[in-house]
Amino acid sequence: MKVDFYRHALSEADASAVAAVLATPFLTTGKVCSSVERQLESYFTVPHALLVNSWTNGALAVLLAMDLQPGDEVIVPAMTFIASANVVHLAGGTPVFVDVDPRTLLMTPEHVEKAVTPRTRAVMPVHIYGQMCDMKGIRAALRRARPAGGEPVLIEDCAHCFEGTRDGYRPGRHSDVAIFSFYATKNVTCGEGGAAIFNSEDLYRKTLETRLHGMSAIAVDRFSGGRYNHWDMNRLGTKANLPDLLAALLPHQISTIDERLPERKRLADRYRAAFAGGPLRLVEQVDTAVSAEHLFVIGVGNGARDAAIARLNEAGVSVTVNYRSVPEMSFYKTRLAGSAESWPVSWQWGEETLTLPLFPGLSEAEQDHVISTVRNHVYPLIAADKA
Ligand SMILES: *Cc1c(COP(=O)(O)O)cnc(C)c1O
């Protein structure tokens, strides 16, 4: 049996929404984007939302809006996707890696407090796999640390967590800005895309410009009043705006996301029950958090992760690795003081982890095949004596 890693659930209705945009003369950032931005503001109860063409470009626009100077530091976890650190480099700053909690793989307030220096300009917690970091605690840790350079900007990497909550709050509640990804495999998707939601008025105003080359007016405004209006450029920006053509895929997904979460949770709980008491390392679930259940990851010890991937692939099961520790990447290795083992939890998890298929629409038969392959072919690898 072949089991895909992921299948999207876009429908005929979504195709019609795109066709409706195609029937207008205006394809890029316009009315559809504005209306999705209002939808996001109401879903997250925040004053401002901006759609962007990827998490990466959205984060870059935010960091450009902050005008990072060489030597300015941004604290990021070592266990995340490379994009979280790359954008800091692209914007001219220095990523400072911190390790993560061994049970949840999340950055904690304690990690942040220890890493803050007078050069810290921002902190970027990542809600990895769908569980939210303790944002309230991280905000409090920043207030306690009081770096000489002023309170750092708190940026949430919400690529894995759109619909999750922690202690009853959603992303965007305790941060200055929270950034989402609508990449092909994310819980809300338009192929490529993303959004940033803001509590900081100042950062929102500046990002509105850095999202589009630093231009002082977006396309619809340049032609408002039926004539051409001149614009200026106040700061350096990137090209991060989302076209209406892709934004058309979002309204329905956003309005139904909470109805789809129970299906993800049912599938994730089914994996958790099947593997309970077994030899795999599983991510501990925070009692007071509702996970967005973006990825179902397992840890395979005994140096057997890559052999496990081979066994699963032979059985027709597609898997991925989310992630090897970022400081393990050659680009970072040559630029960092410590070795990859300086972030031991991230490094070890990065050696052990692999991700199983999880998406609404995964059938019971498919999931049973994945479960029995893990039990029959991966468990013995963990028990085996190493030669
Ligand atoms: C997917 C992802 C990103 C990047 O998102 P893009 O929209 O592809 O730029 C950033 N951080 C994390 C944790 C991700 O999983």
The ligand as a Gaussian input file, in Angstrom:
#p B3LYP/6-31G(d) Opt

LIG

0 1
 C        7.251000      26.254000       6.507000
 C        8.005000      26.971000       7.585000
 C        8.559000      28.240000       7.383000
 C        8.638000      28.874000       6.031000
 O        7.419000      29.109000       5.446000
 P        7.355000      29.548000       3.898000
 O        5.942000      30.033000       3.743000
 O        7.651000      28.342000       3.081000
 O        8.356000      30.638000       3.706000
 C        9.117000      28.899000       8.460000
 N        9.176000      28.332000       9.690000
 C        8.687000      27.097000       9.913000
 C        8.771000      26.520000      11.295000
 C        8.122000      26.362000       8.865000
 O        7.686000      25.106000       9.067000

